[in-house]
């Protein structure tokens, strides 16, 4: 099995801004010898600033506060451990560890061949880069990957994917600008079958999630893929830009209504001090986070591990 690019280090780097900013302040509050009403107020502000969301922040602190009272805890230094327990309970609830795609990325056998992954998300979310990172990760496990340049409506969309495909050594199937995305997807699937490829990753258009025609186009691509294999796509992964924070939740809900989203790729986590959005996503969307993007390089990706994420988020280390 190929090593997962120093996964823990990647997660630490990805959450550096959040940890040193918002949660650094939080841990400073908790280092005080006693807990007061002001302590809880500052904790609430820190969680909201991290983009956990107002309601969820209040719920988390209510449970932590109740536990402190139940156990007679008055020392603030005991609270981070309780906070970690609450955060872990939320982010681990969706069972990402059981994802076939995560298992595949860690060198486990293919549950289907070709294994079909449909990638959705708005333009600018980091979709193309995330596809390249995912292909790179799978190819590091010895998988042969075909990319389908299905974002035919965006100028240079296919060209950008082709550049990334060349960098990672993946095959790419593309049509001319404005071509039918469903036809691109079908041709990629046929090519993968002919070449005995292991995985097909299908890019899709990403115009604003409020555009009805985009969602209808996604449904069409989904139907085309199912004509090739009724069980496909085996994964539909939504790429969300962590920097957009709570706005990403609305995007996710719209895409989930169009196609069944089975997992999330949280991109650009290193670019925000509001890494708590991952907690809000887990709480509100009930869709597992599968991968996080932690930088601009191909290997700046990590399979999402709830325990590692929470430990990196609420850590005293800089």
Secondary structure, 3 states (H helix, E strand, C coil): CCCCCCHHHHHHHHCHHHHHCHHHHHHHHHCCCCCCHHHHHHHHHHHHHCCCCHHHHHHHHHHHHHHHHHHCCCCHHHHHHHHHHHHHHHHCCCCHHHCHHHHHHCCCCCCCCCEEEEEECCCCCCHHHHHHHHHHHHHHCCCCEEEECCCCCCCCHHHHHHHHHHHHCCEEECCCCCCCHHHHHHHHHHHHHHHCCCEEEECCCCCCCCCHHHHHHHHHHHHHHHHHCCCCCCEEEEEEEHHHCCHHHHHHHHHHHHCCCCEEEEECHHHCCCCCHHHHHHHHHCCCEEEEECCCCCCCEEECCHHHHHHHHCCCCC
